[in-house]
Amino acid sequence: MKSSRENLNIVVVGHVDHGKSTLIGRLLYDTNSLPDGAIEKVKKISKEEGKKFEYAFLLDAFEEEQRQGITIDITMIRFFTKKRDYVIIDAPGHKEFLKNMVSGAASAEAAILVIDANEGIQEQSKRHGYILSLLGIKKVYVAVNKMDLVDYSEERYNEIVEQFNKFLNNLNIYPMGYIPISAFLGDNVASKSDKMPWYNGDSILESMDKIEKEKGIEHKSLRLPIQDIYKFDSKRIIAGRIESGSLSVGDEIVFCPSGKTTKVKSLEFWQKKDNKNQVSAGMSVGITVEDEFYNKRGEVIVHKEDIAATSNFFNANIFWLGKEPLKKGKKYRLKIATQEIEVQIDKIKKVIDAATLEHKENTEVVNKNDVAEVIVKSNSLICFDTFNKNEAMGRFVIIDNYNTSGGGIILGTAETSKNNVQNIKSAINSIERESRMGQKGKVIWITGLDDEVNSKIAVKLEKELFDAGKKVYYLNTNSLTEGIIDNKVNAIANFAKMFSDNGLVTIVSNVSKFSKERKYAKDIIGKSKYIEVFVDEKNNTENEEYEKSDYPVISVALNNNDDFVDKSDELLDIISLS
């Protein structure tokens, strides 16, 4: 059986006319990766237009592009060497490169930055260097192109290396190497050139083959952003692409940022040959879960033991490309993976000129082509990772008036402005807390039409459980919800969830006569932790004022309040807190 070959994504960037497209075209030509007749076709078109043949024309997919002499969109070029398969990402400008990189459409693992030996380092060369730093791309080669135009001068080459190294080192980018080349003539592209005997390093292709690919993304934390929900007959299939980690049937999972927990019921497949017990990073999958609660696009599925950060604030580096300046306090749309959220810039900590690295602090705007460190604020919770931990969940784009106007990477949760409240994820998860408590957290939701009866039963049940050695707390919802007018059940359920996540058996007494209220509470708390007790003190289980739940509940029919003491053992057995 043929073993699968390694694949590596490389982006090629550089100032306009410095020769990056020519370099890519030459790589395709020298590795015999072009379709039959491609060279002849391009030469014919060039001749018809009265132009000199250029290897850059090999990248143009359509004759119209060749006639215009420009490259109009990002291009993904595939070729291979003996060692591995390559995807070369040719970005026509830094705007398209940034847009595609931060949106995940072009996930480069390494970069080749092209500089014209004759023209030297330009502002856009420095901006591209900054973008590479901004996006965390550390594996960088610098190709010093058009060496034939400077008579293959070692002195000119060393001058550029010294100047650009000084700039890149300030960005914590330390190139893996500088390679003097002539892309058009093929010098040091596919093989070593005898025209530069003073250069002892590798050619472009040899250098590319020496780049070590990052291993083990399938062993990182599970991150599965939900793309959509599909309904087939009675099934609700959650679909998305696994950005990192792996997932199996039976895994306990959490939906972020809502915090709902459940287990994976099945991994769906179209054909029997695609049936798998486990799926991993890079796969587009469909799953079903044990609990039927509301899910939506943008939520992220994670394992319970390694939950992503959830907050209204995060600290970020951004690169702004919009026509209008980025303004503090203005509302924008922000996209992280499949999440799309309304945000505003809470604070612009500093603005950096990408070409000079000079910066100014506490400004109100970020101008086009500037880089800034900012605090982003949203009204709704955002699920994210730092870029260093997970690239797909740590990069974002900013939309202004339907245009992709900027993007960047997340550095972590942030300090907030005065009077803002920040939701920062704890470093201790619920499994660790339950282990320390020596019991599983549960919520016993006692409901029925007589609030006084419910409360008395809750108090007695708390005492029974306490005497049985359980760590238990009765959440008095009457005092809890004083002053809360809207959505009392929501508030109670969130408090109960917080207590149960800390390993407490939490008892709630609440009339909540509508089934949708109790279902909402169960969704917040999680099916595995939620136990509902229906109390009918009049033995009238058909009471029309009360909407029964559409899932199993424990029904305790009582003639008077004191009867509960005699039924306590039976109730405790049914509740089962194991």
FENKAQUI-V120733 format. One line per field, one symbol per residue. ss: DSSP state (A for helix, B for strand, O for the rest). phi: phi as a letter, one per 30 degrees, with the letter a starting at -180 (. if undefined). psi: psi as a letter, one per 30 degrees, with the letter a starting at -180 (. if undefined). A space follows every 50 residues. Layout:
ss = ???
phi = ???
psi = ???
This chain:
ss = OOOOOOBBBBBBBBOOOOOAAAAAAAAAAAOOOOOOOAAAAAAAAAAAOO OOOOAAAAAOOOAAAAAAOOOOOOBBBBBBOOOOBBBBBBOOOAAAAAAA AAOOOOOOOBBBBBBBOOOOOOAAAAAAAAAAAAOOOOOBBBBBBOAAAA OOOAAAAAAAAAAAAAAAAOOOOOOOBBBBOBOOOOBOOOOOOOOOOOOO OOOAAAAAAOOOOOOOAAAOOOBBBBBBBBBBOOBBBBBBBBBBOBBBOO OBBBBBOOOBBBBBBBBOOOOAAAOOOBBBOOOBBBBBBOOOOOOOOOOB BBBOOOOOBBBBBBBBBBBBOOOOOBBBOOBBBBBBOOBBBBBBBBBBBB BBBOOOOOBBBOOOBBOOOBBBBBBBBBBBBBBBOOOOOOAAAABBBBBB OOBBBBBBBBBBOOOOOOOOOOOOOOOOOAAAAAAAAOOOOBBBBBBOOO AAAAAAAAAAAAAAAAAOOOOBBBBOAAAAOOOOOOOAAAAAAAAAAAAA AOOOBBBBBOOOOOAAAAAAAAAAAOOOOBBBBBBBOOOOOOOOOOOOOO OOOBBBBOOOOOAAAAAAAAAAAAAOOO
phi = .dddddbbcbccbldeidjdddddedddddchcddeidddddddddddci cddbdddddddbddddddibccadbcccabcddacbcccccdaddddded dddidbddcabcccbddddidceddddddddddecidcdbcccdcidddc hhddddedddeddddeddddcicbedlcbdbbdddidhccbdcddbddcc dcdedddeddddddciddcdddbbddcacccbhcdcccclcddaibbbdj ddbbcccdidcabddacdadcedcdbcbbbejdcbbbcbdcccdbbejdb dbdddbdddbacbbcbcbbcbddcedcdiddbcbcbhcdbbdbbddacda ccdddcidbbchccbbdeiccbcbccbbdcdccabddddaddccbabccb hicdcaalbdckdbdcdeicccccdddccddddddddiaddbbcccbldc dddedddddddededdddjddbbdddddddcdiccchdeedddddddddd dcjddccccaegdcdddddddddddjedccbccccbdchcdceddcdddc bebcccdbdaddddedcddddddddhcd
psi = kkkklkkkkkkkllkkgfgeeeeeeeeeefghgklkfeeeeeeeeeeefg lkkkfffffkfkeeeeefglkflkkjkkllafelkkjkjjkflfeeeeee effffijkflkjjkkjfeeakleeeeeeeeeeeeggjfjkkkjjlhfffg hhkeeeeeeeeeeeeeeeefghkjkflkjkljeefgkgdflkkgfiffkg alleeeeeffkkkklgfffakkjjkkelkkjjcfkjkkklkjflalklkf kklkkkgfgkkalkeljllelefgklfklakfkklklllekilkllkflk klkefiklkklfklklklkkglekkkkkfkklkkkjcgkjkklljekjel kkjfefgklklhlfljlkglklklkkklelkkklllefejeegglllkkj hgkjfllakkfllllllkfkkkjkklfkleeeeeeefglkkljjjjllfj eeeeeeeeeeeeeeeefggkjlkjjjfeeegkfjekheeeeeeeeeeeee fggkjkkkkkeifkeeeeeeeeeeekeffkkkjkkjfghifgkffkjllg lklkkjkkeleffeefgeeeeeeeejg.
